[in-house]
Amino acid sequence: MRGRGRSAVVLWIGGRGDDLDQVFAVPETDRLHVPVFVTARQARVYARRRGLEFATSEAGTLDLCRVEHWLDDPARRKIPAGAVLEAWNYFEDLARGIDEVHQLPQQGAVQNSAYEKLIDGACATWTPDEQRAVLELIRAGVELWNACPAIVNPRSGTVSDGGPASETRR
């Protein structure tokens, strides 16, 4: 995850069956915290020592800077559709991982329609309501990422307290 306010490698857990994907988090004091790392190697070592298995060895980069640049002036800038879609998905996974889904706007028909158009590459056809809904969700997500509790380069333990980590994100 590369953003203006915070850049870090995080672990992402793919949901099994009906379970939804989420960013890996650990209990720390009274809240869940996201372990964040400087390198994908550090994240892999941490995950292996915690008993997490990787479905893939790849590390992908979500370029939040492009999304933040668009947010600065969405009326004049071209929508970076792929980056916005990745950010939307990431923010939902982050909110689930740290049990803060209430920090993102509740989604309804307008958001669902905007999301479908985003997937189809038709975000240029967003209605004003759809664009407002997307901007609200993405701004809330950026704020959540920048403010979420994190543990930088945490010490690895041997206790497994999560599901299989399917990839790292930086």
N, C-alpha and C positions, 0 to 999 in steps of 0.2 A: 504494500500500500504506500503510494507516494503522494503526499499532499503537502499543502503549504504549511499547515499548522503542525502536522505530525506525519512522519514517515516511519514505517516499521514493517518487519516481517511478522505475520500472524499465522496461526494455525487455523485451518478451516476444516470442519467436520461435515462430511456428507451424511445426510439422513438415511436411515435404513427403513425400508418399507414405507409406512405412512409418516415417519418422522421427517421433520423439515431440517434442512441444512442449518448450520450455525457456526459462528466463530467460537473456537475453543476458549473457555474461560475457567478460572479456578476460584474457589472460595478464599477470600482473604478478608479478615476482620468481619465487617457486617455487609459486604457486597462482593459480587463477582468481579474479578479483575481479568483483563486480557493479558496473557504473557506476550510481550513484544520483544523482537530481536533485531539486531543490526544486520545479521546475515541469515540466509536460508540454512546454511550449515549449522549455525547455533540452534535454530528452530528444530532441525532434524534430530540433533543430538538430544535436546530436551525431550522431544516427543518419544524417541526410542527409549530413553531412560524412564519414562513414565508408562511404558508399555503400550504406546500407541503405534498402530501399524499404518503405513502409507499405502494408499491405493495407487499412487503415482509418485514418481520421484521429481516431477516437474515443480518448478516454482514460477507462478505467474505474477505479473505486475499489474496492479490496478492503478492507472494514472489519474488520480483524483485532481491533480493540478489542472488538467484540461477541463474538468467539470467545474472546478472553482473559477477558472477563467471565464467560462461561459456564464456562470452565475453572476459575475460582475456586471454584465450587460447583456442579458438574454434577448432583448429586443433587437440588438444589432449584431449579435454573433451567431454563427452557424452552430447548431446543436451537435455536439460530438456524440452522436447516437450510441455508438458502441460503448463509450466510456460512461455515459449516463445509465445505460442498461446495466453494466457491470456494477456501478456505484449503487444503483437502486437495490439490486440483489444483495450486494455486500451489506448495505445498511440494514436490510431486513434480517440477514444472518447475524450481524453484530448485535442488533437489538434482542434477538432470541437468545444469543449466547450469554449475554450479561443480564438477561431477564429485565429488559427495559423497553419492551415493545410499545408501552404507552408513550414513549418519547417521540415516536413517529406518528404522523397523522393516520387516523383510522382510514382504511381503504374501503371504497365503495365503487359504484358503477363508473364514476368519472375517472378514478385512478385506474380501474381495470381496463377501461377503453384506451386511456393514454398508454398504458403498459403494452397492450396488444399492438397499438400503432408503432410503438418503439421497437418491439420485436420484429415487426414487419418492415421496418425502415421507413415508416410513413409518418414520422413525427412532424413533418412539415404540414400535415393536415390536422394537427391538434387544434381543438377548439380553444378559445380563450380560457374556458373553465378547466380543460385538460392541462393546458400549459401552466396555469396557476397551481393546480394540484401537484404537478410534477415538480415545479419550483419549490413548493412548500415541503414536499417530502425530501427532496435532495438537500435543501438547506438544513432541514432538521437532522438529516443523516450526517452531513458534514459536522454539524455542531455536536452530535452524539459521538462521532469518531474522535473529534478533537478533545472532548471532555470526558470520555469514558475512562474509568479507572484501569490503569495498566501497571504491570510489573515488568520493568526493563531487565532483560537478560536474567530471568529468575534461575535460581539453582534448580537443577534437575533432581527429582525424587524418583523413587522406584514404585510408587503407588499409582495405579491407573485409576483416574477419576473422570474418564471421558470415553467416547467411542473412538472408532478408528479415524485418524486424521487422513483425509484424502489428498490434501495438498497444502503447500504453504502459499501464502499470499504476501507480497511485499508491496 
